[in-house]
Amino acid sequence: MPGQLQVGDRARVFLESTYWRSTGWFNGTVLRVDPYSSHRAFYWIELDTEVEATQGGSTRLVSVLNPKHILKT
């Protein structure tokens, strides 16, 4: 459950092909949690492997707001 995620936890993040070259679940580690509202937060995840963005280049740090797109592992 995203509400239980803390810095250092392992997580799986769903990335869509709208913004990324490949759609799917990717493993990573929670680096930071920034509150967004009383019920939601931005979760900053460092991915285990590089994921190429559609704009070119690659990144390993993503932020996730949608709780359906992040799972604690």
N, C-alpha and C positions, 0 to 999 in steps of 0.2 A: 504494500500500500504506500503510495507516495508520501502521505503524511508522516510515515514512520522513517523515511529516508533521512540519513544524517551524513555529514561529511565523512568520507572514507568508506562508505558502503559501496558494494558492488551493485550495478544496475544494468538492465537492458533497456535500450532506447529504440523506439520505432521512428525511422526517418522515411519520409515520402519522396517519391521521385520528382515531385514538383520543385523541390529545392536541391535534391541530391541525385547523383547519377544512378544510384541503385536504391530500390525500395526494400526495406526489411528491418530486422531487429539487430542491433549492434551492442556489444558489451562494452562497459566502461566503469569508471569510478566517479562517485560524487565528489566534486571539489569544493562546491559552495552552494548554499541555499539562501536565496534572497526572497523575503516575504513580498507578495504581490497584493494580497488582501488577507482578511482574517481566515479565509478558507483555502487559499491557494498560494503557491510559491513558485519561483523560477528555480529549477534545479540545473546547475552547471555540471555537465558530465564531460570528463576527458575520456574519449574513446580509446579502446585498446589498439585499434588499427586505424590507419588514415582512411578517411572517406572523402571522395572527391565531390566538391560542390559543382553545381551546373554552370556557375560562372567561371569555372576553371580553378586550378590550384587545389589544395587539400587543406583540411583542418582536422584537428583532433578535439576541439572544445566546442560543445554545443549547449544551448540552453533549452530547457523543456518546460512548458507551462501546462500543457494538456496532460492531466493525470492518466488518461488512457494510453499515453505514449511512453510510459515509463513503468518498469517493473523492478522490484527489488529481487536480487538473486542471492 
